[in-house]
Amino acid sequence: MNDGRSVTHNSAAYGSIVGMQAGVVHNAHVSIGHQDASPQEKYKVGVRFLEDGVPSRARDLISDAIANGHDNAEVRFHWVLAMLSGRAYDDLSTEELQRLHRASGLVRTYAEGEWTDTLRVAFELLEMLSTPDGETGRVLERLRALSPSLRDTILHHFDLVLTGGLKDSLWAERRERAEAARFGNDRVQRVWAYFEPDPIGPRALPPRPSTATAAQTALPVRAGLFVVATAFLCVLALVADPVAAAVELLVALGAGLTATHFGRRWWFQEHRLKTKNRVFQIPHPREPASAEDGFTNRVRHSFDHYFSTRVPHGLAPHEWLGHTVHIRNSLVAEIAVLYRESRISVDRVNWLIRYLAEDARDRHSKGTLLDHHHQNQTPAGAKALCVVALGVLCLTTLALLGTVASGTDALQLLLAVLAVGGAVWSGRAAGSSWLEARGEDHRVAEETKEYQEQLAARQAAYQNWKSFLDVARPSELEMETWLACDKTLFVDEALRHYQLTWRDVIAHTILVTPARPYKRGRVKGGPWRYSRYSFRLFLVTQDGVREVSSEFDFTDAKRGNRQRSNYRFDALSSVQVTERSEVGYDLELFLTNGPARNIRVKDADTHQLAPDENAEEIAEINLDAAGFIHTFRLLEGIAADGKVWIERNNPKNVPSFHAVG
């Protein structure tokens, strides 16, 4: 489910440059990590890249697989798709056309079957590019006879190759399929999960090592001194007045045992609180935010957000926040201690923060939120009994001195005073050592139990969230399919607006770029995908260039700002690409009758590469996925040659492709 958290992004005017946006990289892509991968492995990864909208990498991998002996009708069909995907016919070099021509002659060498029939139809479509519209009926029949998935695959990857009446004949059904698949597989409810970072594993505070060694070592000596001093005092008192001394000693013994019984728990709770405070050294919420480091501050904001949205029934958010100030402070400190390390984003810990907020809400609803606090709090009555017992012990000690003084000389009184002093000092030291040793044993046992319980609960919450994300997160194929549907319907809307058919269009290209504010994500080795896109369509006709742009929210395909402009061929004076490693790629269009127009194609991403990823390769993948290469070639050709380029690239003047029979 989507947690509904609002995200604050940088915002700016259309087309301007603002701060970098964070991204999420999922370690889910099948990649070639070694040069000696088998041809079959390279082919499979190449097909994956083709499906994910990265035909340039697909061409390299599938060509490599074929060169190393992995060649059949299925492999060759995907090679043809990779050669033509995202490219117009005139984008192909002479060498690439020759390779396609040679490949067409291999069709008859493959075993007959579905893949061979499909490959044959692909080459027949290429032959129809320069054929009059009335002569394409037979090929269209063969195309429609293919399975729907293979037919749709061909039409998708041949999008820039097919033109004119041939494309008009197929466009209506392609538009219908795009409309049907656009929101398929529960797109609206699942897209958010693609941009959700992979959660970091659960952690809990382990029990701190015991510090009782020194106390345990000193205890026998201190206890021995206490016994000797106390015994000496008792002997002096009994000699002076046996009856009175016996009563006083019994009272002292009772008072001492009472103080020990009730004071032990009191001391332990104070000791536990002090040790926790030493671990959780964090500024009070009223202190300036600058007193906290950046990570801790973000953790605090995240806790405030989730506690304000996970509120028990009957309480207002501000009431719940006020009620849980101390709980949140403790949790903020704990998470900061556990996860404060380099390159860890708070977004990866939000699952745990959300779980802790929900746990606090649920425990409040059950009336157990403060149970732990109450269980660890020493009752006021116990504290009072401890104080009274200590007072009685002091009075009894003075009474013992009086008893000694009444029946002895000055020397024995002096010895009694020294015995009392020794007993008090050694007794306090021995008691402190004993309490520390017992307290540390108690603390370690309690913290161990608490650690195991917390870790088990957090592990279960982590697995639940991770499993939910794994199910909800769309695959690369789903993301690419939805994006392709959006582009198809965007182009169709433009054609309808300008009342054009594909017979009227000489060439077209669509540039897909991020629209701020956005969230972005990708799989390892794949292109960035965005929560918001800007589509920019260029339709080239005999009358000039029609440019249509619109912003899209990828979750629900709702459109934002729309712009349309028309200009003559000679109005486009030049096209320039600016590459800045810290910022990204910009495409600049220079018009003769207006200022230069800057189009951000992609943002920089060198700071978000995996250790084994190549920056240039990832940049090429992203430019390929954006449709940049074809767009640049088309606009550059128009700017350089104007009408001449139009005549040269008119579908009616496309050189014939003759497949080898």
C-alpha positions in Angstrom: 0.0 0.0 0.0 1.0 3.6 -0.4 1.7 5.2 2.9 0.4 8.5 1.6 3.4 10.4 2.7 3.7 13.8 1.1 7.0 14.5 -0.5 8.4 18.0 -0.9 10.2 18.5 -4.2 12.1 21.4 -5.7 9.9 23.4 -8.1 10.7 25.9 -10.8 9.4 27.3 -14.0 8.9 25.1 -17.1 12.3 24.1 -18.5 14.4 25.7 -15.9 17.3 24.1 -13.9 16.8 23.2 -10.3 18.5 21.0 -7.7 19.1 17.4 -8.3 16.3 14.9 -7.4 17.1 11.7 -5.4 16.7 8.4 -7.1 16.2 4.7 -6.2 18.3 1.9 -7.7 16.9 -1.6 -7.5 19.2 -4.5 -7.6 16.9 -6.6 -9.8 18.2 -6.4 -13.4 19.9 -9.3 -15.1 23.2 -8.0 -16.2 26.3 -9.3 -17.9 29.0 -9.0 -15.3 31.8 -10.9 -17.2 33.1 -11.1 -20.7 32.9 -14.9 -20.9 29.2 -15.1 -20.4 27.6 -17.7 -22.8 26.0 -16.5 -26.0 22.7 -17.8 -24.7 23.0 -15.6 -21.6 23.9 -12.6 -23.7 20.9 -13.2 -25.9 18.5 -13.4 -23.0 19.8 -10.2 -21.4 19.7 -8.5 -24.9 16.0 -9.4 -25.2 15.5 -8.0 -21.7 17.0 -4.7 -22.7 14.9 -4.6 -25.8 11.7 -5.1 -23.8 12.8 -2.5 -21.3 13.2 0.1 -24.0 17.1 0.1 -24.4 17.6 -1.1 -28.0 21.2 0.1 -28.3 22.3 -2.4 -25.6 20.1 -5.1 -27.0 21.8 -4.7 -30.5 25.3 -5.1 -29.0 24.4 -8.1 -26.9 22.3 -10.0 -29.5 24.9 -9.3 -32.2 27.6 -10.7 -29.9 25.5 -13.8 -29.2 25.0 -14.4 -33.0 28.7 -13.8 -33.7 29.5 -16.5 -31.1 27.2 -19.1 -32.8 23.8 -18.6 -31.1 21.7 -18.1 -34.2 18.2 -19.2 -35.1 14.9 -17.7 -36.3 14.0 -16.4 -32.8 17.4 -14.9 -32.1 17.5 -13.3 -35.6 14.0 -11.9 -35.2 14.9 -10.1 -32.0 18.1 -8.9 -33.7 16.0 -7.3 -36.4 13.8 -5.6 -33.8 16.8 -4.3 -32.0 18.3 -2.9 -35.2 15.1 -0.9 -36.0 13.7 -0.1 -32.6 13.7 3.6 -31.9 15.2 4.4 -35.3 13.8 5.6 -38.6 14.9 3.9 -41.9 17.2 6.8 -42.7 19.0 6.4 -39.3 20.5 3.1 -40.5 24.0 3.2 -41.9 25.0 1.6 -45.2 26.7 -1.2 -43.3 23.6 -1.8 -41.1 21.4 -2.0 -44.2 23.8 -4.5 -45.8 23.6 -6.6 -42.6 19.8 -6.6 -42.7 19.9 -7.5 -46.4 22.2 -10.5 -45.7 20.1 -11.5 -42.7 17.0 -11.7 -44.9 18.7 -14.3 -47.0 19.1 -16.5 -43.9 15.3 -16.9 -43.4 15.1 -19.9 -45.7 17.9 -21.7 -43.8 15.9 -21.7 -40.5 13.5 -24.5 -39.6 9.9 -23.6 -40.4 7.8 -22.5 -37.5 6.2 -19.5 -35.7 9.5 -17.6 -35.3 10.5 -18.1 -39.0 7.1 -16.9 -40.2 7.3 -13.9 -37.9 10.8 -13.1 -39.1 9.7 -13.4 -42.7 6.8 -11.0 -42.1 9.2 -8.5 -40.5 11.4 -8.4 -43.7 8.2 -8.2 -45.9 7.2 -5.1 -44.0 10.6 -3.5 -44.7 10.0 -4.3 -48.4 6.7 -2.5 -48.3 8.2 0.8 -47.2 8.6 2.0 -50.8 5.6 0.1 -52.2 2.4 1.9 -53.2 -0.3 1.7 -50.5 -2.6 -0.4 -52.6 -0.1 -3.2 -52.7 0.4 -3.8 -49.0 -2.8 -5.8 -48.4 -1.1 -9.2 -48.5 1.6 -8.3 -46.0 -1.0 -6.8 -43.7 -3.0 -10.0 -43.8 0.1 -12.0 -42.9 0.9 -9.5 -40.1 -2.6 -9.8 -38.6 -2.4 -13.6 -38.8 0.5 -13.6 -36.3 -0.2 -14.0 -32.6 -1.3 -10.7 -30.9 1.8 -10.5 -28.8 4.2 -10.9 -31.7 2.1 -8.5 -33.9 2.2 -5.9 -31.2 5.9 -6.4 -30.7 6.6 -5.7 -34.3 4.5 -2.6 -34.5 6.0 -1.2 -31.3 9.6 -1.6 -32.4 8.9 -0.7 -36.1 7.1 2.5 -35.0 9.6 5.0 -36.6 10.1 2.7 -39.6 6.5 2.3 -40.7 5.1 5.3 -42.4 2.3 6.5 -44.8 -0.7 4.4 -45.7 0.9 1.2 -44.3 0.9 2.8 -40.8 -2.5 4.4 -41.3 -3.9 0.9 -41.9 -2.6 -0.3 -38.6 -3.0 2.8 -36.4 -6.6 2.4 -35.4 -6.1 -1.0 -33.9 -2.8 0.0 -32.3 -4.6 3.0 -30.6 -7.3 0.6 -29.3 -4.7 -1.8 -27.9 -2.9 1.1 -26.2 -6.2 2.3 -24.6 -6.9 -1.2 -23.4 -3.4 -1.8 -21.9 -2.7 1.7 -20.6 -4.1 1.1 -17.1 -3.7 -2.7 -17.1 -2.2 -4.7 -14.2 -3.5 -2.2 -11.7 -1.1 0.5 -12.8 -2.6 3.4 -10.7 -2.3 1.4 -7.4 1.2 0.0 -8.1 3.4 2.6 -9.8 4.3 4.3 -6.5 6.1 1.1 -5.4 8.6 1.4 -8.3 10.0 4.5 -6.7 10.0 3.1 -3.2 13.6 2.4 -2.0 14.5 -1.1 -1.0 14.2 -1.2 2.8 17.3 -1.7 4.9 17.3 -4.7 7.2 15.9 -4.6 10.7 18.1 -3.7 13.6 17.7 -3.4 17.4 19.9 -2.1 20.1 21.9 -5.1 21.4 22.6 -5.5 25.1 25.6 -3.4 26.2 28.5 -5.4 27.7 28.4 -5.8 31.4 30.6 -3.4 33.5 30.3 -5.5 36.7 33.8 -6.9 36.6 35.4 -4.2 38.7 32.6 -4.3 41.2 32.7 -8.1 41.5 36.5 -7.9 42.1 36.2 -5.2 44.9 33.1 -6.8 46.6 34.9 -9.5 48.8 37.4 -7.0 50.2 34.8 -4.3 51.0 32.3 -6.9 52.4 35.1 -8.4 54.6 35.9 -4.9 56.0 32.2 -4.3 56.7 31.8 -7.6 58.6 34.9 -7.0 60.7 33.9 -3.5 61.6 30.3 -4.4 62.3 31.3 -7.5 64.4 33.7 -5.3 66.5 30.9 -2.8 67.2 28.5 -5.5 68.1 31.0 -7.0 70.6 31.6 -3.7 72.3 27.8 -3.0 72.6 27.0 -6.5 73.9 29.8 -6.2 76.5 28.5 -2.8 77.7 24.8 -3.7 77.9 23.7 -7.1 76.5 20.0 -6.6 76.6 19.8 -3.1 75.1 22.5 -4.1 72.5 20.5 -7.2 71.4 17.3 -5.1 70.9 19.2 -2.4 69.0 21.1 -5.0 66.8 17.8 -6.7 65.9 16.2 -3.4 64.9 19.3 -2.4 62.9 19.3 -5.8 61.2 15.6 -5.4 60.2 16.1 -1.8 59.0 19.1 -2.9 56.9 17.2 -5.8 55.3 14.2 -3.5 54.6 16.4 -0.8 53.0 18.2 -3.4 50.9 14.9 -5.0 49.7 13.2 -1.8 48.6 16.3 0.2 47.7 17.7 -2.4 45.4 14.9 -2.0 42.7 15.0 1.8 43.1 18.7 1.9 42.6 18.5 -0.4 39.6 15.9 1.7 37.8 18.0 4.9 38.3 21.1 3.1 37.1 19.2 1.8 34.0 17.9 5.3 33.2 21.4 6.9 33.5 22.9 4.3 31.2 20.2 4.7 28.6 20.6 8.5 28.7 24.3 8.0 28.0 23.5 6.0 24.9 20.8 8.3 23.7 22.5 11.7 23.8 20.1 13.7 21.6 19.0 17.3 21.9 15.6 18.1 23.4 13.0 18.9 20.7 12.9 22.5 22.0 16.6 23.0 21.2 17.5 24.4 17.8 17.4 21.8 14.9 21.0 22.8 14.1 22.0 21.0 17.3 21.2 17.7 15.6 23.1 16.2 12.7 21.3 16.0 9.3 20.4 12.3 9.6 18.9 12.6 13.1 16.9 15.7 12.0 15.4 13.8 9.1 14.6 10.8 11.4 12.9 13.2 13.7 10.8 14.7 10.9 9.9 11.2 9.7 8.7 10.2 13.2 6.7 13.4 13.5 5.1 12.6 10.1 4.1 9.0 10.9 3.0 9.7 14.4 0.8 12.5 13.0 -0.8 10.1 10.5 -1.0 7.0 12.8 -3.3 8.5 15.4 -5.4 6.5 17.9 -9.2 6.8 17.5 -10.6 9.7 19.5 -7.4 11.8 19.5 -6.4 14.7 17.3 -2.9 14.6 15.7 -1.6 17.4 17.8 -2.9 15.7 21.0 -1.2 12.5 20.1 2.1 14.3 19.2 2.0 16.0 22.6 1.2 12.8 24.4 4.1 10.9 22.8 6.9 13.5 22.9 9.2 11.5 25.2 8.4 8.2 23.4 9.4 9.8 20.0 12.5 11.3 21.5 13.7 7.9 22.7 12.8 6.3 19.3 14.5 9.0 17.3 17.7 8.5 19.4 17.6 4.8 19.0 17.1 4.9 15.2 19.8 7.5 14.9 22.2 5.3 16.8 21.4 2.2 14.8 21.4 3.6 11.3 23.7 6.6 11.3 26.2 5.6 8.7 27.3 6.9 5.3 25.1 6.6 2.2 22.0 5.5 4.2 18.9 7.4 3.3 16.1 7.9 5.8 13.7 6.7 3.1 15.2 3.2 3.5 14.4 3.3 7.3 10.9 4.7 6.9 9.4 1.2 7.0 10.7 0.8 10.5 9.7 4.3 11.6 6.2 3.6 10.3 6.1 0.3 12.1 7.1 1.9 15.4 4.5 4.6 15.0 1.8 2.0 14.3 3.0 -0.1 17.2 2.7 2.9 19.5 -0.8 3.6 18.3 -1.9 0.0 18.7 -0.5 -0.3 22.2 -2.2 3.0 23.2 -5.5 1.6 21.9 -5.0 -1.5 24.1 -4.0 0.6 27.1 -0.5 -0.9 27.2 1.6 2.0 25.8 3.1 3.0 29.1 3.1 -0.5 30.6 6.9 -0.8 30.2 7.4 2.6 31.9 5.1 1.7 34.8 6.7 -1.7 35.2 10.1 -0.1 35.5 9.0 2.6 37.8 9.6 2.2 41.6 6.4 2.7 43.5 6.4 5.7 45.9 5.6 3.5 48.8 8.7 1.4 48.2 10.8 4.6 48.1 9.2 5.8 51.3 9.9 2.5 53.1 13.5 2.5 51.9 14.0 6.1 53.2 12.4 5.3 56.6 14.4 2.1 57.0 17.7 4.0 56.3 16.6 6.6 58.9 15.9 3.9 61.5 19.3 2.3 60.7 21.0 5.6 61.3 19.2 6.1 64.6 19.9 2.6 65.7 23.6 3.1 65.0 23.6 6.2 67.2 21.8 4.2 69.9 24.5 1.5 69.7 27.1 4.2 70.2 25.2 5.4 73.2 25.1 1.8 74.6 28.8 1.5 74.2 29.4 4.8 75.8 27.3 4.0 78.9 29.3 0.9 79.9 32.9 1.6 78.8 35.7 4.0 79.1 36.8 6.7 76.7 39.2 4.4 74.8 36.5 1.9 74.0 34.1 4.7 72.9 36.8 5.9 70.5 37.2 2.4 69.2 33.4 2.2 68.7 33.3 5.4 66.8 36.1 4.2 64.5 34.2 0.9 64.1 31.0 2.8 63.1 33.0 4.9 60.6 34.6 1.8 59.1 31.3 0.0 59.0 29.5 3.0 57.3 32.3 3.4 54.7 32.9 -0.3 53.9 29.1 -1.0 54.1 28.4 1.8 51.6 31.2 0.6 49.3 30.2 -3.1 49.6 26.6 -2.2 49.0 27.4 -0.1 45.9 29.6 -3.0 44.5 26.9 -5.5 45.2 24.1 -3.4 43.7 26.2 -2.6 40.6 27.1 -6.3 40.1 23.5 -7.5 40.6 22.2 -4.5 38.6 24.4 -5.2 35.7 23.4 -8.9 35.6 19.8 -7.9 35.8 20.2 -5.2 33.1 22.0 -7.6 30.7 19.4 -10.3 31.1 16.5 -7.7 30.6 18.2 -6.0 27.7 18.9 -9.4 26.0 15.3 -10.4 26.3 14.1 -7.0 25.1 16.6 -7.1 22.1 15.4 -10.6 21.0 11.7 -9.6 21.2 12.3 -6.3 19.4 14.4 -7.8 16.7 11.9 -10.6 16.1 9.0 -8.2 15.8 11.0 -5.9 13.5 12.1 -8.8 11.4 8.5 -9.8 10.9 7.5 -6.2 10.0 10.5 -6.0 7.6 9.5 -9.2 5.8 5.9 -8.2 5.5 6.9 -4.8 4.0 9.5 -6.3 1.7 7.1 -9.0 0.5 4.4 -6.4 -0.1 6.8 -4.3 -2.1 8.0 -7.3 -4.2 4.4 -8.0 -5.1 3.3 -4.4 -5.7 6.4 -3.1 -7.5 5.9 -3.2 -11.3 8.4 -5.0 -13.5 10.5 -3.2 -16.1 8.3 -4.7 -18.9 5.1 -3.3 -17.2 6.7 0.2 -16.8 7.8 0.2 -20.4 4.5 -1.0 -21.7 2.6 1.7 -19.8 5.0 4.3 -21.1 4.6 3.1 -24.6 0.8 3.3 -24.3 1.1 6.8 -23.1 3.3 7.8 -26.0 1.0 6.2 -28.5 -2.1 8.0 -27.2 -0.2 11.3 -27.0 0.8 11.0 -30.7 -2.8 10.0 -31.6 -4.1 13.1 -29.8 -1.7 15.3 -31.7 -2.7 13.8 -35.1 -6.3 14.4 -34.3 -5.7 18.0 -33.2 -3.9 18.8 -36.4 -6.2 16.6 -38.5 -3.3 14.7 -39.9 -2.9 11.1 -41.1 0.3 9.2 -41.3 0.2 9.9 -45.1 0.7 13.5 -44.3 3.7 12.9 -41.9 7.2 12.7 -43.4 8.9 12.0 -40.2 8.2 12.2 -36.5 10.1 11.8 -33.2 9.1 11.9 -29.5 11.5 13.0 -26.8 10.7 11.7 -23.3 12.3 13.7 -20.5 11.8 14.1 -16.7 9.3 16.8 -15.6 10.0 18.4 -12.2 9.1 17.8 -9.5 9.7 14.1 -9.8 10.8 10.9 -8.2 12.9 8.5 -10.2 14.0 4.9 -10.0 15.7 2.3 -12.1 16.9 -1.2 -11.9 20.6 -1.9 -11.9 21.9 -1.5 -15.4 18.6 0.0 -16.7 17.3 3.4 -17.6 15.9 5.9 -15.2 12.1 6.0 -14.9 10.2 9.0 -13.6 7.1 9.7 -11.7 6.5 12.7 -13.9 7.4 13.0 -17.6 7.5 15.6 -20.3 6.6 14.3 -23.8 7.8 16.4 -26.7 6.5 15.4 -30.1 7.9 16.7 -33.4 5.7 16.1 -36.5 7.4 16.9 -39.8 5.1 17.6 -42.7 5.4 19.4 -46.0 4.2 22.6 -44.3 6.9 22.6 -41.6 7.4 21.3 -38.1 4.7 20.9 -35.5 5.9 20.6 -32.0 3.6 19.5 -29.1 4.7 19.1 -25.5 2.9 18.0 -22.4 3.7 17.0 -18.9 2.4 13.6 -17.5 1.9 12.2 -14.1 3.0 8.7 -14.7 0.8 7.2 -12.0 -2.5 8.1 -13.5 -1.4 9.5 -16.9 -3.0 12.9 -16.1 -1.6 15.7 -18.2 -0.4 19.0 -17.0 1.1 21.9 -19.0 0.5 21.7 -22.7 2.3 23.7 -25.4 2.1 23.8 -29.1 4.2 25.6 -31.7 4.7 25.5 -35.4 7.7 26.7 -37.5 9.0 26.5 -41.0 12.0 24.4 -41.9 14.2 27.4 -42.3 13.2 28.8 -38.9 15.3 26.1 -37.2 18.8 27.4 -37.5 20.8 25.0 -35.4 20.7 22.3 -32.7 23.2 21.9 -30.0 23.8 19.4 -27.2 25.5 20.4 -23.9 26.9 17.8 -21.6 27.7 18.8 -18.1 28.8 16.0 -15.7 27.4 17.8 -12.7 24.1 18.6 -14.3 23.3 16.4 -17.2 22.4 16.7 -20.9 20.7 19.7 -22.4 19.3 20.0 -26.0 19.2 23.6 -27.3 17.1 24.6 -30.3 18.1 27.9 -32.0 15.3 29.5 -34.0 15.8 32.4 -36.3 12.8 34.3 -35.0 13.2 33.8 -31.2 15.4 33.0 -28.3 17.2 29.6 -27.9 15.1 26.9 -26.3 16.7 24.7 -23.7 15.4 21.2 -23.1 16.7 19.2 -20.2 17.1 15.6 -21.6 18.5 13.9 -18.5 19.9 14.8 -15.1 23.4 13.8 -14.0 23.5 10.4 -12.2 27.2 9.6 -11.7 26.7 9.9 -7.9 24.0 7.2 -8.0 25.9 4.4 -9.9 26.6 1.0 -8.6 30.3 0.2 -8.1 30.3 -2.1 -11.2 28.3 0.3 -13.5 30.0 2.4 -16.2 29.0 6.0 -16.3 29.2 6.4 -20.0 27.2 3.2 -20.6 24.4 4.2 -18.2 24.3 7.7 -19.9 24.0 6.1 -23.3 21.2 3.8 -22.0 19.2 6.8 -20.6 19.7 8.8 -23.8 18.5 5.9 -25.9 15.5 5.3 -23.7 14.6 9.0 -24.0 14.5 8.9 -27.8 17.3 11.5 -27.8 19.5 10.0 -30.6 16.8 9.9 -33.2 15.4 13.3 -32.2 18.8 14.9 -32.4 19.5 13.4 -35.9 16.1 14.5 -37.2 16.4 18.1 -35.9 20.0 18.4 -36.8 19.2 17.3 -40.4 16.4 19.8 -40.7 18.5 22.6 -39.3 21.4 21.8 -41.6 19.6 21.1 -44.9 16.0 22.4 -44.5 13.8 21.4 -47.5 16.6 19.3 -49.0 16.5 17.0 -45.9 12.7 16.8 -46.2 12.8 15.7 -49.9 15.6 13.2 -49.2 13.7 11.6 -46.3 10.2 11.7 -47.8 8.8 8.1 -47.4 8.1 8.2 -51.2 11.8 8.6 -51.8 13.0 5.9 -49.4 15.3 3.4 -51.2 13.8 0.1 -51.7 14.7 -2.8 -49.4 14.7 -6.1 -51.3 14.8 -9.2 -49.1 16.8 -12.1 -50.4 14.4 -14.7 -51.5 
